[in-house]
Amino acid sequence: MKSETARWQPELYNNKHSFVYNYGKNLLKLLDPKPYERILDLGCGSGQLTSKISESAKETIGIDKSAEMIADAKSKFKTIEFQVKNAENFKFNKKFDAIFSNATLHWIKNQENAIACMFENLNPNGRIVLEFGGKGNVETIVNQLRDSLNKRGYIEQSKLNLWYFPSIAEYTVALESAGFRVVLAEHYDRPTELADEKSGIKDWISMFAESFFKGVDKKHVEDIKNEVQEEVKEKCLINNKWFADYKRIRIVAVKE
């Protein structure tokens, strides 16, 4: 099945999935924005991390493909510039000293274009600081979701290719081929606690994997979500709290 684009829900994202930008705060330490720098937040979502960057940088711009998320960001942070732009095809007349991206690039299927855009929009010696899903990310949840769809006859939906979860080797080679010098690259497990103790996995699916249900009979959707949550309980329910089996890649690279 062809890749689908997720439709973002700002309210659900902010209320139950704030861990996305809360974990990103730690990534800001690697970015270490300076008061003379112009910085791009690529895939800024609702703008929480863009706002944090703007506290230290001279100029900060946030871009996201989702018009809904950009509208939410503009309503919250009125003094910051936000634009609807695609990570695979963006260009600014004035280049950046750094590009920051948290929990975005695994949604970008054409990584070569995204990497080329980042390179093109950086000043010489500019840097990228990135974190996104790596090889094996949410494998437990997604494999069960595919199985639950498949056994009900939703073969096409079960084969949906929604994300790009590369290995360290795959992604660093792509960066180096584009002209970047990789100075930090790590792949690590980050079991991530979900907000709702009763419906944590179901909420995660509703937020990030709803595209799998395109063409699925409405009467089956909730049954599938319930089944997935029940079947992953052994691995994902720890001390009565739900955890998503996140595996992340973290990258710092410099434009040579």
BAMI-658046 format. One line per field, with one value per residue (C-alpha): residue number from 1; residue in one letter; x, y, z. Coordinates in pm, whole numbers, plus 50000, padded with zeros to 5 digits. Each point is the difference from the previous one (the first is absolute). Layout:
BEGIN
i	c(NUM; ...)
aa	c(a; ...)
c1	c(X; ...)
c2	c(Y; ...)
c3	c(Z; ...)
END
This chain:
BEGIN
i	c(1; 2; 3; 4; 5; 6; 7; 8; 9; 10; 11; 12; 13; 14; 15; 16; 17; 18; 19; 20; 21; 22; 23; 24; 25; 26; 27; 28; 29; 30; 31; 32; 33; 34; 35; 36; 37; 38; 39; 40; 41; 42; 43; 44; 45; 46; 47; 48; 49; 50; 51; 52; 53; 54; 55; 56; 57; 58; 59; 60; 61; 62; 63; 64; 65; 66; 67; 68; 69; 70; 71; 72; 73; 74; 75; 76; 77; 78; 79; 80; 81; 82; 83; 84; 85; 86; 87; 88; 89; 90; 91; 92; 93; 94; 95; 96; 97; 98; 99; 100; 101; 102; 103; 104; 105; 106; 107; 108; 109; 110; 111; 112; 113; 114; 115; 116; 117; 118; 119; 120; 121; 122; 123; 124; 125; 126; 127; 128; 129; 130; 131; 132; 133; 134; 135; 136; 137; 138; 139; 140; 141; 142; 143; 144; 145; 146; 147; 148; 149; 150; 151; 152; 153; 154; 155; 156; 157; 158; 159; 160; 161; 162; 163; 164; 165; 166; 167; 168; 169; 170; 171; 172; 173; 174; 175; 176; 177; 178; 179; 180; 181; 182; 183; 184; 185; 186; 187; 188; 189; 190; 191; 192; 193; 194; 195; 196; 197; 198; 199; 200; 201; 202; 203; 204; 205; 206; 207; 208; 209; 210; 211; 212; 213; 214; 215; 216; 217; 218; 219; 220; 221; 222; 223; 224; 225; 226; 227; 228; 229; 230; 231; 232; 233; 234; 235; 236; 237; 238; 239; 240; 241; 242; 243; 244; 245; 246; 247; 248; 249; 250; 251; 252; 253; 254; 255; 256)
aa	c(m; k; s; e; t; a; r; w; q; p; e; l; y; n; n; k; h; s; f; v; y; n; y; g; k; n; l; l; k; l; l; d; p; k; p; y; e; r; i; l; d; l; g; c; g; s; g; q; l; t; s; k; i; s; e; s; a; k; e; t; i; g; i; d; k; s; a; e; m; i; a; d; a; k; s; k; f; k; t; i; e; f; q; v; k; n; a; e; n; f; k; f; n; k; k; f; d; a; i; f; s; n; a; t; l; h; w; i; k; n; q; e; n; a; i; a; c; m; f; e; n; l; n; p; n; g; r; i; v; l; e; f; g; g; k; g; n; v; e; t; i; v; n; q; l; r; d; s; l; n; k; r; g; y; i; e; q; s; k; l; n; l; w; y; f; p; s; i; a; e; y; t; v; a; l; e; s; a; g; f; r; v; v; l; a; e; h; y; d; r; p; t; e; l; a; d; e; k; s; g; i; k; d; w; i; s; m; f; a; e; s; f; f; k; g; v; d; k; k; h; v; e; d; i; k; n; e; v; q; e; e; v; k; e; k; c; l; i; n; n; k; w; f; a; d; y; k; r; i; r; i; v; a; v; k; e)
c1	c(50000; 50127; 50116; 49735; 50034; 49886; 49741; 50114; 49772; 50156; 49772; 50072; 50370; 50031; 49778; 50122; 50320; 50192; 50285; 50099; 50117; 50085; 50263; 50119; 50102; 50301; 50097; 50016; 50310; 50177; 49876; 50128; 49855; 50206; 49869; 50145; 49853; 49715; 49840; 49735; 49775; 49914; 49672; 49917; 49654; 49821; 50313; 50096; 50364; 50015; 49906; 50278; 50256; 49883; 50085; 50370; 50035; 49997; 49737; 49792; 49757; 49779; 49870; 49765; 49804; 49684; 49789; 49811; 50317; 50133; 49668; 50027; 50361; 49909; 49719; 50236; 50318; 49901; 50346; 50161; 49987; 49837; 49944; 49836; 50279; 50094; 50330; 50060; 49980; 50071; 50216; 50080; 50177; 50204; 50188; 50014; 50280; 49825; 49705; 49831; 49752; 49832; 49773; 49937; 50235; 49857; 49687; 50201; 50018; 50230; 50299; 50237; 49791; 49966; 50376; 50071; 49762; 50169; 50342; 49891; 49838; 50302; 50287; 50352; 50090; 49633; 49877; 49701; 49880; 49747; 49809; 49743; 49886; 50268; 50007; 49756; 49801; 49651; 50049; 49794; 49696; 50012; 50061; 49694; 49796; 50095; 49907; 49663; 49917; 50121; 49795; 49682; 50075; 50142; 50305; 50074; 49976; 50229; 50273; 49988; 50347; 49954; 50346; 50373; 50197; 50362; 50306; 50289; 50206; 49726; 49939; 50359; 50101; 49718; 50117; 50364; 49903; 49827; 50310; 49942; 50264; 49832; 50139; 49752; 49778; 49823; 49713; 49842; 49695; 49762; 49692; 49752; 49726; 49658; 49760; 49685; 50026; 49683; 50038; 50365; 50065; 49661; 50064; 50344; 49842; 49734; 50265; 50274; 49859; 49644; 50098; 49999; 49619; 49925; 49735; 49952; 49639; 49924; 49865; 50344; 50217; 49943; 50019; 50340; 50133; 49876; 50157; 50335; 50010; 49909; 50253; 50297; 49923; 50279; 50266; 49846; 49819; 50257; 49890; 49650; 50128; 50006; 50328; 50066; 50312; 50184; 50346; 50157; 50279; 50184; 50226; 50223; 50167; 50176; 49984; 50354)
c2	c(50000; 50346; 50228; 50218; 50337; 50020; 50262; 50166; 50076; 50281; 49950; 49628; 50065; 50264; 49829; 49641; 50002; 50292; 49754; 50066; 50353; 49938; 49746; 50249; 50243; 49781; 50026; 50378; 49956; 49856; 50286; 50256; 50302; 50320; 50360; 50079; 49697; 49957; 49657; 49795; 49758; 49738; 49827; 50240; 49862; 50224; 50211; 49924; 49924; 50285; 50232; 49860; 50049; 50358; 50083; 49964; 50050; 50326; 49876; 49683; 49871; 49692; 49801; 49703; 49825; 49997; 50315; 49898; 49989; 50327; 50172; 49868; 50122; 50347; 50026; 49915; 50186; 50317; 50158; 49704; 49942; 49671; 49878; 49699; 49833; 49647; 49860; 49839; 50330; 50322; 50302; 50328; 50295; 50050; 49695; 49864; 49941; 49688; 49775; 49821; 49715; 49787; 49701; 50101; 49839; 49649; 50140; 50105; 49724; 50182; 50044; 50095; 50307; 50090; 49972; 50202; 50273; 50015; 50024; 50269; 50217; 50002; 50243; 49855; 49821; 50004; 49700; 49769; 49857; 49723; 49734; 49762; 49640; 49746; 49637; 49792; 50299; 49906; 49656; 49822; 50223; 50026; 49630; 49916; 50266; 49845; 49652; 50118; 50169; 49706; 49737; 50202; 50012; 50351; 49885; 50328; 50203; 49757; 50072; 50378; 50153; 50306; 50066; 49996; 49841; 49970; 49848; 50222; 49877; 50071; 50355; 50108; 49876; 50209; 50307; 49954; 49946; 50339; 50175; 49994; 49899; 49794; 50083; 49805; 49704; 49772; 49753; 49930; 49845; 50248; 49827; 50287; 50023; 50081; 50236; 49795; 49694; 49851; 50066; 50090; 49775; 50075; 50374; 49960; 49823; 50271; 50271; 49850; 49701; 50097; 49979; 49620; 50014; 50160; 49778; 49794; 49945; 50230; 49711; 49835; 50302; 49999; 49619; 50010; 50268; 49806; 49680; 50165; 50146; 49664; 49803; 50229; 50012; 49758; 50226; 50345; 50003; 50056; 50060; 50081; 50265; 49980; 50048; 50029; 49814; 50299; 49971; 50330; 50129; 50313; 50183; 50305; 50085; 50299; 50138; 49986)
c3	c(50000; 49925; 50278; 50161; 50166; 50361; 50087; 50318; 50294; 50207; 50301; 50031; 49934; 50273; 50257; 49981; 49795; 50144; 50060; 49639; 50070; 50367; 49897; 49741; 50273; 50068; 49634; 50037; 50215; 49695; 49784; 50252; 49812; 50008; 50011; 49656; 49820; 49754; 50061; 49820; 50189; 49738; 50081; 50281; 50079; 50249; 50049; 50359; 49918; 49746; 50285; 50218; 49724; 49945; 50361; 49914; 49624; 49809; 49754; 49998; 49738; 50030; 49705; 49983; 49727; 50211; 49962; 50315; 50209; 49856; 50080; 50357; 50028; 49872; 50255; 50286; 49902; 49820; 49981; 49818; 49625; 49898; 49645; 49836; 49805; 49896; 50132; 49661; 49814; 50187; 49927; 50174; 49844; 50316; 50126; 50355; 50249; 50128; 49919; 50289; 49956; 50264; 49930; 49639; 49750; 50039; 49833; 49692; 49740; 49756; 50229; 49719; 49924; 50368; 50055; 49686; 50119; 50339; 49840; 49753; 50268; 50234; 50012; 49959; 50325; 50095; 50196; 50022; 50331; 49943; 50188; 49851; 49996; 49917; 49891; 50206; 50126; 50134; 49849; 50265; 49955; 49622; 49937; 50210; 49821; 49666; 50126; 50133; 49669; 49795; 50179; 49935; 49630; 49983; 49809; 49823; 50321; 50183; 49744; 50039; 49988; 50221; 50149; 49928; 50286; 49881; 50158; 50107; 49706; 49747; 50116; 50060; 49654; 49852; 50191; 49901; 49637; 50008; 50137; 50376; 50253; 50271; 50344; 50215; 49918; 50244; 49998; 50336; 50167; 50159; 50143; 50012; 50259; 49856; 50173; 50048; 50226; 49853; 49629; 49946; 49700; 49845; 50033; 49843; 49702; 49969; 49998; 49786; 49810; 49905; 49631; 50033; 50033; 49665; 49844; 50318; 50105; 50293; 50205; 49981; 50088; 50374; 50013; 49832; 50234; 50303; 49872; 49934; 50350; 50154; 49794; 50076; 50372; 50092; 49847; 50027; 50336; 50274; 50361; 49876; 49758; 49623; 49814; 49627; 49888; 49856; 49846; 49905; 49778; 50106; 49756; 49999; 49669; 49846; 49648; 49863)
END
